[in-house]
Amino acid sequence: MLIQLISLFPEVFPGVFNSSMLFKAQDVKAVEFKYINLRDYGKGPRQQVDDTPYGGGDGMLLMVDPLVRAIEDAKKTDPKALVILPTPRGSSYKQSDAKSLAAEGNGLIIICPRYEGYDERVTNWVDRQYSIGNYVLTGGEIPAMVMVDSIVRLLPGVLGGETSAAIESFQDDDKTIEYPQYTRPESFRGLDVPEVLLSGHHAQIEAWRSSKRRIKNKT
Ligand code: SAM
């Protein structure tokens, strides 16, 4: 899967993408990243990429022209790629979206807006818009990292145990979370591992684990 990231700050990605699972994913050629600096598509001698909003208001917006030319260039590299825009206006990004994007296996072009956002007309070049939560971040880079991480770990050959993704949180309905887990020592400052987990009785362990799975946001 080729993932192309359009950003004014492409230097923020390699630290996250070149570590751990995402490093391994590149190593086994499950994914390749390409960073596109939006500044290269800026207008005039100062390579301007932003301007003030029509109708007034604070801050600056990314202009449609540099964004669209950057998307068009990325499409030349990968014509079938899906264009994704992280935005608070988008639908809530869920594990089921990560699963379907990983399963579809298309390349991705992820736009990372900054400042007060972007000229809405760019959405004519966008396939999917996602919000990663009800809070405002400074730019689209962190949402892009969240989506990339959640998709790439599901690509074939990336996770170690073939079943490990299948038993994780949010697998069935985006709501059910995994049971609590423990490792050595058996007792830590008076806090003991639940006895059933030490029993070696697989059926009882399974029953305990299913009783501890729960629906997110229900206490
Ligand atoms: N003025 C915008 C608003 O009030 O909705 C916020 C702009 S934010 C400072 C800059 C960019 O960061 C957004 O255009 C979007 O691309 C990204 N962003 C911020 N929060 C996000 C979120 N919760 N989900 C997805 N993208 C987000």
Residues whose N, C-alpha, C, O or C-beta is under 5 A from the ligand:
A	BS01	SAM	P86 T87 P88 P113 R114 Y115 E116 G117 Y118 Y130 S131 I132 G133 Y135 V136 L137 T138 G139 G140 P143
